[in-house]
Amino acid sequence: MATTFLPLILLLSSLSLLIIASSSSPQQTFESVVHEVNRSINSSRRNLGYLSCGTGNPVDDCWRCDANWANNRQRLADCAIGFGKDAIGGRNGRIYVVTDPHNDNPVNPVPGTLRYGVIQDEPLWIIFKRDMVIQLRQELVMNSFKTIDGRGVNVHIGNGPCITIHDATNIIIHGIHIHDCEQAGNGYIRNSPHHSGWWRQSDGDGITVESSKHIWIDHCSLSSCHDGLIDVIHGSTSITISNNYMTHHDKVMLLGHSDSFTRDKDMQVTIAFNHFGEGLVQRMPRCRHGYFHVVNNDYTHWEMYAIGGSASPTIYSQGNRFMAPNTQFRKQVTKHENARESEWKNWNWRSEGDLMLNGAYFMESGKGASSSYARASSLSGRPSSLVGAMTRTAGALTCRKGSHC
């Protein structure tokens, strides 16, 4: 076990130092921080000896063994799992290449920019010509049937507002770094070639999914945003969040807008094969009302709690590995919020096949409601003993054309 975690500990420690250094040195540019983060990640990952395919991770094993992936990018859309398995993104659409990382115009997007691609009405598979850092002026509001595919290059979005999926369907976001996201002021934003509207101040999330469905967020690296890393709210459903690497953040993931927003009762979200790493505090995820399958994730750090919720969500925790931070006391994985025990004891929270290490423990409740758990089951979980192999390459991958990714 110590051998498995040592490279990750070294990597995460170096990232923590870089973030501290960047926040204390105003003269240091955002691009230089990105360069240092990537140098550290690549140096550490060379020592991990991870497999490029055959890991038992059903998403990766669907496409990563193909050395010709760069010429068959849209095959990725056939590899989704869980509640978001029907998200096709821009499959069968044209390839759109982002060539301009700098000239972000929220009202009149410039051809060649990421914003110009994501607002189009037609399906598009969006890729990037080269490594780039994109600093947005306002939220990137996406239109339906789009894929953002960062494979083969190193793409960062950050140091400004980030991604919003609002009233949209069939979106895939894969293989990008999202970090240091900030709030944006009030302003006009175009969300289609034919419409722009007034948007209020954003929350500063990495990715916000609002009133949307059939969404798949896969193999992204997320950290250090103003509010949440990923928030799914306002009646969104059919969502899969998989293979992501999350670090250095407080309120990681919110699933459900508020206790009073009952439209979220039909929400179904799969959280699978993610690595929740160093510097995380809470909400991995925090759930309300709906049905949530948390399956085969690796938890190596949480300060307050890992999985929590309110308003009687159904949570099915299956085959995860929970490594509690070093403590001389037992460390609870769960947190029932805004309710007395007489209320939350009837909420449907189940742990099945989870591996609890270093004093971690899961507080189950409402275990008799099998029909509720059926609605919270989205795929066949694998044994928790395999979580290390399945999540070892979580986050944005280093892919090169002509070889296995």
C-alpha positions as CSV (number, residue, x, y, z in Angstrom):
1,M,0.0,0.0,0.0
2,A,2.8,2.5,0.9
3,T,4.4,1.8,-2.5
4,T,1.2,2.6,-4.3
5,F,0.6,5.9,-2.6
6,L,4.2,7.3,-2.4
7,P,4.4,8.7,-5.9
8,L,1.0,10.3,-5.5
9,I,2.0,11.9,-2.2
10,L,5.1,13.3,-3.7
11,L,3.2,14.6,-6.7
12,L,0.4,16.2,-4.6
13,S,2.9,17.8,-2.2
14,S,4.7,19.4,-5.1
15,L,1.4,20.7,-6.5
16,S,0.5,22.2,-3.1
17,L,3.8,24.1,-2.9
18,L,3.3,25.4,-6.4
19,I,-0.1,26.7,-5.6
20,I,1.1,28.4,-2.5
21,A,4.0,29.9,-4.4
22,S,1.8,31.2,-7.2
23,S,-0.7,32.9,-4.7
24,S,2.1,34.6,-2.9
25,S,4.0,35.9,-6.0
26,P,1.8,38.4,-7.9
27,Q,4.6,38.8,-10.5
28,Q,4.4,35.2,-11.5
29,T,2.2,34.8,-14.6
30,F,-0.6,32.3,-14.9
31,E,1.2,30.6,-17.8
32,S,4.3,30.1,-15.7
33,V,2.2,28.4,-13.0
34,V,0.7,26.1,-15.6
35,H,4.2,25.2,-16.9
36,E,5.4,24.3,-13.4
37,V,2.3,22.3,-12.6
38,N,2.6,20.3,-15.8
39,R,6.4,19.7,-15.3
40,S,5.7,18.3,-11.9
41,I,2.8,16.1,-13.0
42,N,4.7,14.7,-16.0
43,S,7.9,14.1,-13.9
44,S,5.9,12.2,-11.2
45,R,3.8,10.2,-13.5
46,R,6.8,8.8,-15.3
47,N,7.6,7.0,-12.1
48,L,4.1,5.5,-11.7
49,G,4.5,2.8,-14.3
50,Y,0.8,2.9,-15.1
51,L,-0.8,0.8,-17.9
52,S,-2.0,2.5,-21.1
53,C,-4.9,0.0,-21.4
54,G,-6.3,-3.2,-20.0
55,T,-6.9,-1.6,-16.6
56,G,-10.4,-2.9,-16.0
57,N,-11.7,0.7,-16.3
58,P,-14.5,0.3,-18.8
59,V,-14.2,3.8,-20.2
60,D,-10.4,3.7,-20.8
61,D,-10.4,0.1,-22.1
62,C,-13.0,1.2,-24.7
63,W,-10.6,3.5,-26.6
64,R,-7.1,3.9,-25.0
65,C,-5.6,0.7,-26.4
66,D,-6.1,2.1,-30.0
67,A,-2.9,3.7,-31.2
68,N,-5.0,5.3,-34.0
69,W,-7.3,7.2,-31.5
70,A,-6.4,10.6,-33.0
71,N,-7.9,9.6,-36.4
72,N,-11.0,8.1,-34.7
73,R,-11.7,10.7,-32.0
74,Q,-15.4,10.4,-32.1
75,R,-15.2,6.8,-31.0
76,L,-14.9,8.3,-27.5
77,A,-18.7,9.0,-27.6
78,D,-19.4,5.3,-27.6
79,C,-17.4,4.8,-24.3
80,A,-19.6,6.7,-21.8
81,I,-20.9,4.7,-18.8
82,G,-23.4,5.3,-16.0
83,F,-26.4,7.7,-16.1
84,G,-24.7,9.8,-18.7
85,K,-24.0,6.9,-21.1
86,D,-26.3,8.4,-23.8
87,A,-24.3,11.7,-24.0
88,I,-23.0,11.8,-27.6
89,G,-21.6,15.3,-27.6
90,G,-20.6,16.3,-31.1
91,R,-20.5,12.8,-32.6
92,N,-21.2,12.8,-36.3
93,G,-20.5,16.5,-36.5
94,R,-17.6,18.4,-38.1
95,I,-14.2,18.7,-36.4
96,Y,-13.6,22.3,-35.2
97,V,-10.1,23.2,-34.4
98,V,-9.3,25.9,-31.7
99,T,-6.4,28.0,-33.0
100,D,-6.8,31.2,-31.0
101,P,-6.5,31.0,-27.2
102,H,-6.4,34.8,-26.6
103,N,-9.2,36.7,-28.3
104,D,-12.2,35.8,-26.2
105,N,-15.2,38.0,-27.1
106,P,-18.3,37.0,-25.1
107,V,-20.7,38.8,-27.4
108,N,-19.2,38.5,-30.8
109,P,-17.0,35.4,-30.7
110,V,-14.0,35.2,-33.0
111,P,-13.7,32.3,-35.4
112,G,-10.9,30.0,-34.2
113,T,-11.6,30.6,-30.5
114,L,-13.1,28.0,-28.2
115,R,-16.2,30.3,-27.5
116,Y,-17.0,30.5,-31.3
117,G,-17.1,26.7,-31.5
118,V,-19.2,26.0,-28.4
119,I,-22.0,28.4,-29.3
120,Q,-22.7,27.0,-32.8
121,D,-26.1,25.3,-33.4
122,E,-24.6,22.3,-35.3
123,P,-22.9,19.3,-33.6
124,L,-19.2,19.9,-33.4
125,W,-16.2,17.9,-32.1
126,I,-13.9,20.6,-30.8
127,I,-10.1,19.9,-30.6
128,F,-7.1,22.1,-30.2
129,K,-4.2,22.9,-32.6
130,R,-1.6,23.1,-29.9
131,D,-1.0,23.5,-26.2
132,M,-2.7,26.5,-24.9
133,V,-3.9,28.5,-21.9
134,I,-7.3,30.0,-22.2
135,Q,-8.3,32.9,-19.9
136,L,-12.0,33.7,-20.5
137,R,-13.6,37.1,-20.0
138,Q,-17.0,35.7,-19.2
139,E,-18.5,32.3,-18.6
140,L,-18.2,29.9,-21.5
141,V,-21.8,29.1,-22.1
142,M,-22.1,26.0,-24.2
143,N,-24.7,25.1,-26.9
144,S,-26.0,21.5,-27.2
145,F,-24.2,18.6,-29.1
146,K,-20.7,19.7,-28.4
147,T,-17.5,17.8,-27.4
148,I,-14.5,19.6,-26.0
149,D,-11.6,17.1,-26.6
150,G,-8.2,18.0,-25.2
151,R,-6.4,14.8,-26.1
152,G,-3.0,15.1,-27.7
153,V,-2.4,18.6,-26.3
154,N,-2.2,20.4,-23.0
155,V,-5.1,22.7,-22.5
156,H,-5.8,24.8,-19.4
157,I,-8.9,27.0,-18.7
158,G,-8.5,29.2,-15.7
159,N,-7.7,32.5,-13.9
160,G,-11.1,33.8,-14.9
161,P,-14.7,32.5,-15.4
162,C,-14.9,29.0,-16.6
163,I,-17.5,26.6,-18.1
164,T,-21.3,26.8,-17.9
165,I,-23.7,24.2,-19.5
166,H,-27.1,25.8,-19.3
167,D,-30.4,24.4,-20.7
168,A,-28.3,22.2,-23.0
169,T,-28.1,18.5,-23.9
170,N,-25.4,16.1,-25.1
171,I,-22.2,17.6,-23.9
172,I,-18.9,15.8,-23.5
173,I,-15.9,17.6,-21.8
174,H,-12.8,15.5,-21.9
175,G,-9.1,15.9,-21.2
176,I,-8.6,19.5,-20.1
177,H,-7.2,21.2,-17.0
178,I,-9.7,23.5,-15.2
179,H,-8.4,25.5,-12.2
180,D,-8.3,28.9,-10.5
181,C,-11.8,29.7,-11.8
182,E,-13.2,33.1,-10.7
183,Q,-16.5,34.9,-10.6
184,A,-17.4,37.0,-13.6
185,G,-19.3,40.3,-13.4
186,N,-22.7,41.0,-15.0
187,G,-22.6,41.2,-18.7
188,Y,-23.9,40.0,-22.1
189,I,-22.9,36.6,-23.3
190,R,-23.7,34.9,-26.6
191,N,-24.9,31.3,-26.3
192,S,-25.8,30.7,-30.0
193,P,-25.2,32.4,-33.3
194,H,-28.7,34.0,-33.0
195,H,-28.9,34.9,-29.4
196,S,-27.0,36.8,-26.6
197,G,-28.4,37.7,-23.3
198,W,-27.7,39.4,-20.0
199,W,-26.0,37.1,-17.4
200,R,-25.7,37.9,-13.7
201,Q,-22.5,37.4,-11.8
202,S,-21.3,33.8,-12.0
203,D,-20.4,31.7,-8.9
204,G,-16.9,30.9,-10.0
205,D,-17.4,27.1,-10.5
206,G,-15.1,25.1,-12.7
207,I,-18.0,23.5,-14.5
208,T,-21.7,24.4,-13.8
209,V,-24.4,22.1,-15.2
210,E,-27.8,23.8,-15.0
211,S,-31.2,22.6,-16.4
212,S,-29.3,20.2,-18.7
213,K,-29.2,16.5,-19.4
214,H,-27.0,13.8,-21.1
215,I,-23.7,15.3,-19.9
216,W,-20.4,13.5,-19.5
217,I,-17.3,15.0,-17.9
218,D,-14.3,12.7,-18.2
219,H,-10.5,12.7,-17.6
220,C,-10.3,16.4,-16.5
221,S,-8.0,17.8,-13.8
222,L,-9.8,20.3,-11.5
223,S,-8.5,22.4,-8.6
224,S,-8.7,25.7,-6.8
225,C,-11.8,27.4,-7.9
226,H,-13.8,30.2,-6.2
227,D,-16.9,28.1,-5.5
228,G,-17.3,24.5,-6.6
229,L,-15.3,22.3,-9.0
230,I,-18.4,20.8,-10.5
231,D,-22.0,21.8,-9.7
232,V,-25.1,20.0,-11.1
233,I,-28.3,21.9,-10.3
234,H,-31.8,23.0,-11.4
235,G,-33.3,19.8,-12.6
236,S,-30.2,18.5,-14.5
237,T,-30.1,14.7,-14.9
238,S,-28.4,11.8,-16.9
239,I,-24.9,12.9,-15.8
240,T,-21.7,11.0,-15.6
241,I,-18.6,12.4,-13.9
242,S,-15.7,10.0,-14.4
243,N,-11.9,9.6,-14.3
244,N,-11.3,13.1,-13.0
245,Y,-8.5,14.2,-10.7
246,M,-9.5,16.7,-8.1
247,T,-7.2,18.4,-5.6
248,H,-6.8,21.6,-3.4
249,H,-10.4,22.7,-3.0
250,D,-13.0,23.2,-0.3
251,K,-16.5,22.6,-1.6
252,V,-15.8,20.1,-4.4
253,M,-19.0,19.0,-5.9
254,L,-22.7,20.0,-5.4
255,L,-25.4,17.8,-6.8
256,G,-28.8,19.5,-6.3
257,H,-29.6,23.2,-6.1
258,S,-31.2,23.6,-2.6
259,D,-33.3,21.6,-0.1
260,S,-36.4,23.4,-1.4
261,F,-35.8,22.9,-5.1
262,T,-37.8,19.7,-5.6
263,R,-37.3,19.4,-9.3
264,D,-34.0,17.8,-8.5
265,K,-35.9,14.7,-7.2
266,D,-35.4,13.1,-10.7
267,M,-31.7,13.9,-10.8
268,Q,-29.5,10.8,-11.6
269,V,-25.7,11.2,-11.4
270,T,-22.9,8.7,-11.7
271,I,-19.6,9.5,-9.9
272,A,-17.1,6.8,-11.1
273,F,-13.3,6.2,-11.3
274,N,-12.4,9.6,-10.0
275,H,-9.4,10.3,-7.7
276,F,-10.2,12.7,-4.8
277,G,-6.8,13.8,-3.7
278,E,-4.8,16.1,-1.5
279,G,-6.2,19.4,-0.1
280,L,-9.9,18.5,-0.4
281,V,-12.3,19.4,2.4
282,Q,-15.9,18.4,1.7
283,R,-18.6,17.6,-0.9
284,M,-17.3,14.6,-2.8
285,P,-20.2,14.9,-3.5
286,R,-22.9,16.7,-1.5
287,C,-26.3,15.5,-2.8
288,R,-29.9,16.6,-2.6
289,H,-33.1,14.9,-3.5
290,G,-32.1,12.6,-6.3
291,Y,-30.3,9.3,-7.0
292,F,-26.5,9.1,-6.9
293,H,-24.2,6.2,-7.7
294,V,-20.7,6.8,-6.2
295,V,-18.7,3.8,-7.6
296,N,-15.0,2.8,-7.7
297,N,-13.6,6.1,-6.7
298,D,-10.3,6.6,-4.8
299,Y,-10.5,8.9,-1.8
300,T,-7.1,9.8,-0.4
301,H,-8.0,12.9,1.5
302,W,-10.9,14.7,3.1
303,E,-10.9,17.1,6.0
304,M,-14.6,17.4,6.9
305,Y,-16.4,14.6,5.1
306,A,-16.3,12.8,1.7
307,I,-19.9,12.0,0.9
308,G,-22.8,14.0,2.3
309,G,-26.2,15.4,1.6
310,S,-29.6,16.7,2.7
311,A,-33.3,16.6,1.6
312,S,-33.3,12.8,1.6
313,P,-31.1,11.9,-1.4
314,T,-30.6,8.2,-2.3
315,I,-26.8,7.5,-2.3
316,Y,-25.4,4.1,-3.4
317,S,-21.7,4.0,-2.5
318,Q,-20.1,0.9,-4.1
319,G,-16.6,-0.4,-4.4
320,N,-14.8,2.8,-3.4
321,R,-11.5,3.0,-1.5
322,F,-11.6,5.5,1.4
323,M,-8.2,6.2,2.9
324,A,-8.8,8.5,5.9
325,P,-6.2,11.2,6.5
326,N,-3.7,10.4,9.3
327,T,-5.6,10.6,12.5
328,Q,-5.6,8.9,15.9
329,F,-9.4,8.8,15.7
330,R,-12.0,7.2,13.5
331,K,-12.9,9.3,10.5
332,Q,-16.5,9.4,9.2
333,V,-16.9,9.3,5.4
334,T,-20.5,10.6,5.5
335,K,-22.4,13.7,6.8
336,H,-26.2,14.0,7.0
337,E,-26.8,17.7,6.8
338,N,-29.7,19.9,8.0
339,A,-31.6,17.1,9.7
340,R,-31.9,15.3,13.1
341,E,-31.2,11.6,13.4
342,S,-34.9,10.9,13.6
343,E,-35.1,12.2,10.0
344,W,-31.9,11.1,8.3
345,K,-32.1,7.6,9.6
346,N,-34.8,7.1,6.9
347,W,-32.6,8.5,4.1
348,N,-31.5,5.8,1.7
349,W,-27.7,5.6,2.0
350,R,-25.9,2.3,1.4
351,S,-22.3,1.2,1.4
352,E,-21.5,-2.0,-0.5
353,G,-18.0,-3.4,-1.0
354,D,-16.3,-0.2,0.0
355,L,-12.8,-0.5,1.4
356,M,-12.4,1.5,4.6
357,L,-8.8,2.3,5.6
358,N,-7.1,4.1,8.5
359,G,-10.2,4.5,10.6
360,A,-12.6,5.5,7.8
361,Y,-16.3,4.5,8.4
362,F,-19.6,5.0,6.5
363,M,-22.8,5.7,8.4
364,E,-25.6,3.8,6.5
365,S,-29.3,4.6,6.8
366,G,-32.7,3.6,5.4
367,K,-31.3,0.3,4.1
368,G,-34.7,-1.3,3.5
369,A,-35.7,0.7,0.5
370,S,-34.4,-1.5,-2.3
371,S,-36.5,0.2,-5.0
372,S,-34.7,3.5,-4.3
373,Y,-31.3,1.9,-4.6
374,A,-32.3,0.4,-7.9
375,R,-32.8,3.9,-9.3
376,A,-29.3,4.8,-7.9
377,S,-27.5,1.9,-9.7
378,S,-26.0,2.8,-13.0
379,L,-23.3,0.2,-13.7
380,S,-21.7,-2.9,-12.3
381,G,-19.1,-1.8,-9.8
382,R,-15.9,-3.7,-9.6
383,P,-14.1,-4.8,-6.4
384,S,-12.6,-2.0,-4.4
385,S,-9.2,-3.9,-4.5
386,L,-9.0,-2.8,-8.2
387,V,-9.6,0.9,-7.5
388,G,-5.9,1.8,-7.5
389,A,-5.4,0.4,-11.1
390,M,-8.7,1.9,-12.4
391,T,-8.0,5.4,-11.1
392,R,-4.2,5.6,-11.4
393,T,-4.4,7.8,-14.5
394,A,-7.4,9.9,-13.4
395,G,-7.3,13.5,-14.7
396,A,-6.1,14.9,-18.0
397,L,-4.0,12.4,-19.9
398,T,-0.7,12.8,-21.7
399,C,-1.5,11.5,-25.2
400,R,0.6,11.5,-28.3
401,K,-0.7,10.8,-31.8
402,G,0.3,7.5,-33.1
403,S,0.6,5.7,-29.8
404,H,-1.6,4.4,-27.1
405,C,-3.0,7.2,-24.9
